[in-house]
Amino acid sequence: MLDKAKVQKVLDKVRPSLQADGGDCELINVRDDNVVEVRLQGACGSCPMATLTLKAGIERVLKDEIPEVKEVISV
């Protein structure tokens, strides 16, 4: 199972770029099947590019740093 603290540490690296655009992301859960659940907040919650941000941004960085991550989903 993934270490939630390790996932949070990687998310903390991504957050400044989200915050620069008026958004943020919150770690909700790390599931037993290595799927990471996040909630996009602020401008990211209503942005039409949010899915791209989630998959090409957050998910890519998490998978690069923690290869065990299977997927990142928004809840």
C-alpha positions as CSV (number, residue, x, y, z in Angstrom):
1,M,0.0,0.0,0.0
2,L,1.1,3.5,-0.7
3,D,2.4,5.8,2.0
4,K,-0.1,8.7,2.3
5,A,2.6,11.0,3.7
6,K,4.8,10.3,0.7
7,V,1.9,11.0,-1.7
8,Q,1.2,14.3,0.2
9,K,4.8,15.3,-0.1
10,V,4.7,14.9,-3.9
11,L,1.4,16.8,-4.1
12,D,3.0,19.6,-2.1
13,K,5.5,20.1,-5.0
14,V,2.6,20.5,-7.5
15,R,0.4,22.8,-5.4
16,P,2.3,26.1,-6.0
17,S,1.5,25.9,-9.7
18,L,-2.1,25.2,-9.0
19,Q,-2.3,28.0,-6.5
20,A,-0.7,30.4,-9.0
21,D,-3.8,29.9,-11.1
22,G,-6.2,30.4,-8.2
23,G,-6.7,26.7,-7.5
24,D,-5.5,24.0,-5.2
25,C,-5.8,20.2,-4.6
26,E,-6.5,18.3,-1.5
27,L,-5.5,14.7,-0.9
28,I,-8.7,12.8,0.1
29,N,-7.6,9.1,0.1
30,V,-5.0,6.6,-1.0
31,R,-6.9,3.4,-1.8
32,D,-5.7,-0.1,-1.3
33,D,-5.5,-0.5,-5.1
34,N,-3.0,2.4,-5.3
35,V,-5.5,4.8,-6.7
36,V,-5.1,8.3,-5.3
37,E,-8.2,10.4,-4.7
38,V,-7.9,14.2,-4.8
39,R,-10.3,17.1,-4.7
40,L,-9.6,20.0,-7.0
41,Q,-10.4,23.3,-5.3
42,G,-10.9,26.9,-6.1
43,A,-10.4,27.8,-9.8
44,C,-9.4,24.2,-10.5
45,G,-12.8,22.9,-9.5
46,S,-14.6,24.7,-12.3
47,C,-11.9,25.0,-14.9
48,P,-12.6,23.2,-18.2
49,M,-8.9,22.2,-18.3
50,A,-9.2,20.5,-14.8
51,T,-9.1,16.9,-16.3
52,L,-5.9,17.7,-18.2
53,T,-4.4,19.2,-15.1
54,L,-5.4,16.1,-13.1
55,K,-4.0,13.6,-15.6
56,A,-1.1,15.4,-17.4
57,G,0.0,17.3,-14.3
58,I,-0.8,15.8,-11.0
59,E,-1.0,12.1,-12.1
60,R,2.2,12.3,-14.2
61,V,4.2,13.8,-11.4
62,L,2.9,11.3,-8.8
63,K,3.7,8.4,-11.2
64,D,7.2,9.7,-11.9
65,E,8.0,10.0,-8.2
66,I,6.0,7.0,-6.9
67,P,5.8,4.3,-9.7
68,E,3.3,2.3,-7.6
69,V,0.6,4.9,-8.2
70,K,-2.0,3.4,-10.5
71,E,-4.2,6.4,-11.2
72,V,-5.2,9.7,-9.8
73,I,-9.0,10.5,-9.8
74,S,-11.0,13.5,-8.7
75,V,-13.7,13.0,-6.1
